[in-house]
Amino acid sequence: MKLLRLMSIMTLAAAAAACTTGNKPLASGIDLANMDTTYQPGQSFYMYATGGWQKANPLTAEYSRYGSFDVLQENNNKQLRELIEGVTAQENAPGSVAQKIASLYRSAMDSVNLNEHYWGALEEFLLCDGYQSSRDITEQWLRDVWPRMQRQGVPGLFGMYISADEKDSKNNLVSIYQGGLTLGQKDYYVDEDPETQRIREAYETYVVALCQHQGFSEKDARRIWADVIRIETRLARASKSMTELRDPEANYNKISYEELKQQFPGIDWDAYFQNIGMEGVREVCMGQPAAIHEVEAVLKEEPVEALQNVYLWHALNMASSYIDDESRAMNFAFYGTAMSGKQEDRPRWKRAVSSVEGALGEALGQLYVERFFPPAAKERMERLVANLQVALGERIAVQDWMSDETKKVAQDKLDAFYVKVGYPNKWKDYSTLEIGDSYLRNILACNEWEIQEMIRTKFNKPVDRDEWYMTPQTVNAYYNPTTNEICFPAGILQPPFFDMEADDAFNYGAIGVVIGHEMTHGFDDQGSQYDKEGNLRRWWSDEDRQRFEERIQVMRAFHDSIEVLPGLHANGSLTLGENMADHGGLMVSFQAFKNATKDAPLPVIDGFTPEQRFFLAYANVWGQNIRDEEIRKRVKSDPHELGKWRVDGQLPHIDAWYDAFGITEQDPMFVPKAERVTIW
């Protein structure tokens, strides 16, 4: 729940537990049908708490993983569809936000037009008639066509974005980072295990099939494939792994623009930035220098025809979801089935809703919060956040591995958290975005608008702390270290995360842990490297850092030992930050829960004590079913642990869980106290 790259404390009394909503007693929030009591709590608490839910929610063909987040997303999809179709059915003024929402949705839903007339938009986009083998044509294509495509959001051989300077967090900085990998990360190109080889074979099938479908001969399609896999593999070998990308210091290399041109002369930076629409670049952060040096080598050593083929493939791949059904089916067969195990694509209306949300997210968010997010939910959430801040401060104060000086700085950082709940205070202005009738043209226009909006609002400008990095309807939350902010969109503030009708045992076990999770990110292995202003700066003493590292090594090793599939282990280094945040979230929220209920203890309900219901609520957040293909994919790429292990891998390190359920050394989940994680 953390965005990578990406209020003063209320009194405890103000955040005391509520006992009723109006005159109605608050419920437990726990659905007993979700449980499977054939399991004992200490055998697998995950199955004990969520086994019934898993049986009642088997995977459908559409999903490779289906869990609590997806239940909420399904509900949100229906609500967003209702809002969008309501706008689409009415008369809308030309150029209005409503017209843009309606036109984009119609263009995505118009299957007849997509299948019969997509080629004109695609040909205009590619400006390419079949395979171009003439050197003059390919050089012209690379000089003129590709820069325009980059402005429209097609990936190149590297990436560029503008965000907060990590060592001068009040100002934005241009960043250059590794890229060019259709498969997203280096492992898929360099690993030699059978499953990864299968993915590469499926990738070849996809590239050749889509190119042939778009009019290339089999010979030319295979020539494109040969160039794509060779060049992307070169880039992959020079790229950093997902784990290496988690080290902020190692990925921060700030240089002047003149130094950029001197140190990386194989790229025409003047032309690049001019084509993007940026003049006056003063400094850049070169994220992964080795990867960019390899781009220089590729540009120098590879034939221009090969470079054209790679760029052409990136464009075809991006466009494939927004043209005819056959192209979309090929895209899904690879990304959906081969990589994740899905058996059936999402229905067209869900894809259309997703496109509107992706392109006009805050415009849709305004409609969403007006209809579905009551002010009372925001107010109760803000009280919960304030109470969690108090509890985290208390946890910091009692840590024997922190010096008094470090505790003081940590408390200052906690006090400086910028809290965002529900929706932004100001909304994006989409007035310069034009939406018409062609789905592909609309997507390209939206992509270009996003890039130009980033340049307009961030290039050589200070950071806007009021910017949101998620839309209000997003079912998620985040901590952003450079602004020291925690954000909880309206979309996640629903059961099973947040329930206005449930008591504090439930809400602290569910959304409370989410709040504590995001707060703890400010002090995890990455977040702890940023100060209260969001600057990447060492503020721990060497002794404190060493003691901290000793404790997090226990967590890293524990998760490395988890076998998620036969022969496949979790990656404790990749998931370290999220695992630390889960641990901190549980510890902090449990303390906040006890603080909130100490003067008005909650009763036993359905045979469960309040403490037991706290942990049941936590476990139910992570209930899910998942395919093996998706497990393999996530172990390679996801910094979050799998749902099962966010429960069974976390609770054995929480003393209060042992007390709540009477767990002893006879139980399989038991971990001796001396071997438990002791951070918070």
N, C-alpha and C positions, 0 to 999 in steps of 0.2 A: 504494500500500500504506500510505497514511497515514490515520489517523483524524483528520478535521477536527473539531475540538470533541471533540474529545478531545484495586553489589557491588564491591566492591573488585576491582582488577585482579589476575588470577591471574598467576603468573610465566610467562614465555615457555616455560621448560622444561616446566612442567606441561601446556602445550598443544602439545607437539611432535607431529609427524605420526606416526600409527600406521601400521605396515606390514602388519599382519595382524589378522584377527579370529579369535582363538584360534590355530589352526595353519593357517588358510586365508588365502592371499595376497589382498590387496584388489584388486578389479577396477578397470578404467578408468572404468566407469559410462557410457561413451559407446556408444550404439547406432548403429553405422555405417549402418544402414538408414534412419535419420532424415535422412541427408545427401543432397544432390543435387550431385554433383561435376561436372555439366555447367556449373555456375556456378563462377567463380573466387572465392576469399575476398575479393578487393578489388573485385569487381564488385557483389555483394550478399552480404554474409556471412550475412545472414538466410536467403536461399534456399540458399546453400551448406550451412549447418548444419541447416536444418529443411525444406528442400524435399521430401525423401523422406517425412518425417512428414506434411506437408500432403497429399501424394498419397495416403497410406495412411489418412488421416482426413478424408475429404470431409464437408462439412456435411450433416447430416441435416435432415429437415423440422422437427425440434424445436428446432434451434439457429440463432441469428443470428450467433453467434460460438462457435467450439469450439477450445479450446487446452489447454495443459498444466494450467491450473487446473481446467478442466472435466473432464479425465481423472481427476484426483484427486477432484473432487466426485462424479463418477459412482461411483467406487469407494467413497467415503464414504457415498453414498446407499444402496448395497447393504448396507454394514455396518450403517448405522443402521436400515435396514428389518429386517435380521435381528434386531437388538436389540429393536426395537419389537414385532415380531410374536412374538418369544419372550415378551415381557412380556404381550402381549395374549392369548396362548394359555393363560396360567396363571391360577390363582385369586388375586385381589388383594384385600387388606383395604380396605374402604371408607375413602376419604380418604387412602390412601397415595399416594406419588408414582407407584408402579407403576399404581395404578388410574387416576390422572389421565392418564398416558401412554396407557394402553390405551383409555380412554373417548374421549379427543380423537381418537386415530387411528381408532377405529371410527366416530365421527361423521363424519369426513372421508371414509371409505371407503364409507359406506352410501348408495349412489347412489339406491336405491329410495326411502328416506326423504327424501333431499334433493329429489328431483324431485316426489314426491307430497305432501309435507307442509311444504315450506319456507315457504309463505305465512303460516302462523300466527306463526312466529318473526319473519318480516320485518314483518308488520303490527304486532306488539307493539313491535318496534324503532322503526318509523316513527311509530306512533300517528297514522296519517293514512289516511283513507278517501277515496282519489281526490284530485282537486285542490281545495284549500281556498281559496276566494276571499274568504271573510268576513274583514274586518279584525280583528274580535275573535278569531277562531280563529287567524289567523296571528300576532297579537301574543302570544297564549297559547302558541303553538307555539314562538316564539322565546324566550319567557320561561322556559318549563318543559321543553319537549322537547329543545331544542338543548343546554342545559347538561348534561343527562343524556347526550346523545350524545357530547359532548366528553369526558366522563369515561370513555366507552367507546372513545375513540380516533379518533373521526371528526374530520377536520381542519376548523378554522374559518377565519376570515378572517386570522388570525395565529396564531403558535405560541408555546408556552411550554415551557421545560424548566429543570431545575435542574442545575447543574454547577459546577465550580471557578470561583471568581472569578479572572479572569485577572491581576488585580493584587494579589490576596491569596489565593494559590493553596492555602493550607491550609484555607480555608473555602469553602463552597458559596454560590452566588448564584442568585437567580431571574433568568432571562433571557427577554425578549420579543423575538420575531424575526418577520420578514416571512413571509407564507404565503398561503394561500387559492388557490393555483394548481394546478389538477388536472394541468396539463402540466408542473409541477415548476419551471419557470424562465421568465424573462421573454421570452427569444428566440423561443419558439414563438408568442407573442402579438404581437410587434412586428416581427419580420423579414418581409420581403416577397418573398423568393426563392421560386421555384416549389415547391421541396421543402417548405418551411415552410408555404406555402399549402395544399399537399396534406395535410399533417398536420392543419391546422385544419379542412379539409373532412371528413376522416375523423373528427375529434372531434365535429363536428356530427352526422354519421351515427350515431355511437355514443350520444350523449346522447339523441337523438330515439328511436332504436330501443329502448334500454333503458327509457326512461320509458314508451313505449307497451307494452312487454312487461309492465311492472309495473302496467298498468291505466289509464294516462292516455290520453286521446284524442289524436289527432295534433295538434289545435289547442293543447291544453294542453302537450303535449310540446314543441312549437315555441316556446311562450311561455316554458317553462322554459329551453330552449336560449338564447333571446334574452337572458334575464336573466343566465344563467351567463356567456356570452361577453362581455357588456357589462361586468359587474362584475369578472370575472377579468382582463379587459384593463385596466381602470382600475387594479387592484392591481398588475398586471405593469408598467405604465408607471412606477409609483412605486417599484418594487422595484430592488434592486441586481442587477447581473449576477453570474454565477459568478466572474468574474475579480475584480470589486470586493469580493466576499465573502471574498477571500483576504487582505485587509488587516486584521490583527487590531486595530490601533489605531483605524482608521476605524469599526470595528464594536463598539467598546467605549465605551459611554456610560452610566456608572453614576450613578444618581440615587436620592434617597430616595423612599419611597412617597408622601409628601405632594407632592413635586415631580412624580412620575408623574401624580397626579390633577390637579395644576395645569396641567401642560404638555400633557396629553392628556385634556382633560375630556369629550371626545365618547364615551368608553367608560366604562361603569359598572364600575370596577375592583373596588369592594367586592363587588358581586354576582358578578363573574367569579371572583374568587378564592374566595369563599364557596361557589360552585357546584362548583368543582374540589375543595374540601376543604382550603383553605389559609387559615388565619387568623393574623395577626401578621406579615404581610409588612413588612419594614423597608426594604429596598433592592431595586432591580432594575437589570439591565443592559438598556438599550433599544438593541437591536442596529442597527436600521435605522429611524430616526425618521420619515423621509419616507414610508415604506410604512405605518407605523402612523397617521400623520396622514391618509393616504388612506383607511384603514379608517374613521376618524372621519367623513370626508366621505361615504363610502358609506353609513354608518349614518344620517347626517343627511338625505341627499339621495335615496336610493333608496326606493321604496315598500316597505312591509313585505311585500307579496306577493312582490316580487322577492327580498328577502332570504331569505324562506322557501324560495323556489325554489332558491337557491344552496345553502343548507344541506341541503335535501332531496336535491339532486343529489350533494353530497359523501357523504351517507349511502348513497344507492343505489349509487354507484360503489364505495364501500368494501365494501358487502355483496355485490356481484355475484359475487365469487369464492367465496362461502361458502354459496350457495343452490343453485338448480337449474342443470342443465347448460346450458340456453339462455342464461341470464344470464352464466354463465362464458364461453360461446362468444363472446358479444358483447364482453366484457371483453378476451378474448384477441385477437379480430379487430382491436381498436384497439391495445392496448399491445404485443401480440406481433407482429402482422403489419404493421399500418400504420406503427408507430413503429420496429420493429426488423427486419422482414423475415422473421420466423419463419413457417413454413408449417403447423406442427402443434403443438398444445399438449402439455405434458408429460403423461405418463400419470397417472391419478388417484393411484397409490401414491406417486409422487414429490411430488406436491402435498401429499399427506397427511403424508409424512415431513417436508417443509418446514414445515408448520404446527406439528407437534410440536416440531421443532427451534426454531422461532421463539418458541414460547410457553413451552416447558419445556427450554430449551437446556442449562442447566447440569445439570439432572436427567439428561438424556440423555448429557451429557458425562461424568458419573461412570461410567456404564456403558461408554461408549466407551473411556476411558483404561484402565479395568480390563482390557478385552479386547484392545485394539489398540495400546497405547503402552507399550513395554517401558522399564523404568528405565534401561537402557543407552543408549537413544536420548537421553533427557534429559541424562544425564551427558556424552555426547560433544558434544551441542549446547552445553552450558554451557561446555565447554572452547573450542569454536569462538568463542563470544561473547567470552570473556575474551581470546582471541588477537586478535580484531578490535578490541577496545578498546585494546590495546597498539598495534596498527598505526595506528589513527586518531590516537592521541596522537603517534605518530611523524610522521604526515602534518602534523598541526598544527604541530609543532615546526619543520618545514623551510619553511613558507610565508613568502615574502618580502613578501607584502602585508599580513601581520598584524604589529602591534607586539608587543613582548614582554609588555606589560601585557594586551593582548587575548588573547594566547596563554595566559597564565596563567589567566585567567578561563575561557577555553574548556576548558582541561585540567581545571579544577575541575568544570566542568559535566559533562564526559565521565566523570570519576571518580564523579560523583554519580548516574549512570544507574541506574535501578531496573529490573532485568532479570527478566522473567517468561517461563518456558519450560514448555510442555506444558499445564498446567492450574492452576486456582486452589488456594491453600492452604486456603481455606474456600469452602463452597458455599452457594448461595442456598437459602432456606427457603421452600418453596411451600405450607406447611401451611394458609395462609388462602385459597388458591385452590380454588374448587369447579368441578368439571368434570362435565357431565351427558351427555345424549344428543343434543342439538341442536347441529349444527356452528356455525351462526351465533351462537347463545347462548354457546357455548364460546369462540369467538373474541372476542366482546364482553367476556366475563368475563375472559379473559386480558389484553385491552387495558386494562381498568379496573384489574386487579391490578397491571400494570406501572406505570401512572401513580401509583396509590396507594403502591406500593412505593418509587417514586422520591421521593414526598413524605415517606413514613415514614423513609427512610434518609438523605435529603439536606436536606430543608427546615430551614433554621436550624441546620444541623449541620456539623461539620468534614468535610473530604474524607477518604474511606477509600481509602488508596493501594493496598489489597489488592483493590479491585474490578477485575474484568476487563471489558473492553469488547468482547470477542469470546468465543465459546464455545470449548471445547477442540477441537471437531471442525471448526472453521472453517479453510478453506483460504486463509489470508491471514496478515498480520502488521501491526503498527502501531507508531507512535511517538505518544505523547500528551505535548504540550509542558507542560501544566499540572502534571503529575506527574513530568515528565522520565523517562518510562519507555519501554522497548521491550518488546514482547510477541510471542512466537512460539508460537501454539497448536499442539497436537499434530497437528492436521489437515494442516498444511503440511510437517511433518517426515517426508516420504515422497518417493520418486523421482517426478519428476525434480528435486526441490528438495534432498532429503537422502537419502543412501543409506548405510546402515550397512556395506554390502558393498563400497563404492567407496572409492578412495584420495582423498587431499587435493586433487589437481588437480580432481577432479570436485566435491567438496563445497565447496571454497572458491569455485569458479566459479559454483556454483548457490546453495545456502543461504548461503554466505559473503557473496555479493553482496547477498542479501536482508538479512542482518544489518547489513552496512555501509550499505545503503540506509536502514534504519530509524535507525541511529545518525546518519547524515548529516542526517536530517530535523531533528535538534536544532540544526543549523547552516545550514539552508537559508534562503531569503529570509523565511520565516515563523518557523521554529524559532529562528533566531538572535536573534529579538526577545524571547526568554524566557530568564531566568537559570536557574541550577542548581536553584533552589527552585520553578521553574515560574511565576514571576511575569513578566508582560509589562513589561519594563523595558529601557531602553537601556543596554547594557553595552559597546558598541563605541565607540571614539573616532570622531570625524567623519571623520578621514583614513582609518581602516580601513574604515569603511562605504562611503566613496566608492570606494576601490580594489575592494572587494567588488562594488559595483554595476557598475563597469566590466567586471568579469569575467563577471557573470551576464548582462549585456546581450549578450555574445557568444553565450551559449547561447540566450537569448530570440530573437535575430535568426536564428540558425541554424534553429531549429524553426519560426519564422514562415515561413521560405522553403520548407518541405517541402510539396509538393503531394500530398495524400493521395488525392484523386480529381480528375478534370479540373475545374479551376476552384475547387477547395476546398482551402484551406491549413490546416495545423495551427495551433493557437493557442498560441504560445510563451509568452504571459503566463499563461494558465490552467494550462498544464502545467509551468510553471517549477520549482515546488518538487519535483515528482516527477522531473523531468529532472535537477535538481541532485542529488537523492538517488541516482539511477541512476549518475550520474558519480562521486559520492563512493563509492558502494558498490563500483564496479569498482576504483577506485584503492586504496581501503583494503583490500579483500579480496585484491587481487593482492599487495600488500605483506605482508599476513598470511600468505598462501600461501608466499611466498618465505621469510619468517621461519621458518615451520613446517617447511620442507623443506631448509633450508640445510645441516644436518648429516647429512641422509640423503636426497640427491636421488632423485627418482622416475625410473623408466626410461621410455624410449620404448615406447609400446604401440600396436599396430595402425598403426605408421608416424607416430604423432603424439607430439610432445614434450609434457611436462607443461604447459608454457605454452599450447600449442595446445589441449590438452584443457580447460584452464581456460576459455578463451573459447568453445569448443564447448558446454561445459556451460551457460555463461551464456545463449547463444543459444537452446538447447533449452528453457529455462524459458519463452520467449516465443513458441514455435511455435504458430501458430493459423491457422484459416481464418475469414473474416468477411464478412458481407454488406454491400453498399453502404449499405443503410438503417441498419445498426448503426454503420457508420463515421460517417455524418452525425450520428447521435444522439450518439455519444461526443465528436465534435469540439465539439459545443455544450455538453456537460455534464460530461465526464470530465476531472479534473485529471491523469490518467495518459495518456501518449502511447500510440498504437497499438502493438501488439506488434512489428510490423516495424521501427518507428522507435525502439523501445527497444533495438534491436540496431544497425541501419544508421544511426541518428541519434546513437548514443553512441560506438561503437567508433572512428570517425574522430578522436575527441578523446583517445584513450588510446594513448600512445606505445608501451606494451608490446605492444599488439596489432599495430602496424606491425612491431615486431621479431620477434614470434612467427611471422608469416606472410609476412614479406618484402614488405610493401606498399610500392609506390613511386608516384611521381607519374604513372606510366602507368596506374594503376588508377583507375576511376571514383569510388571512395569516398575517394580521397586528399584530405586537407585540408592545406594548407601549415602547417607548425608554428607560424608566427606567427599563424595564424588559428584555432588550436585553443583550446578552453576550458581555462583554467589556474586552477582553483580549488583542487583538492586534489592 
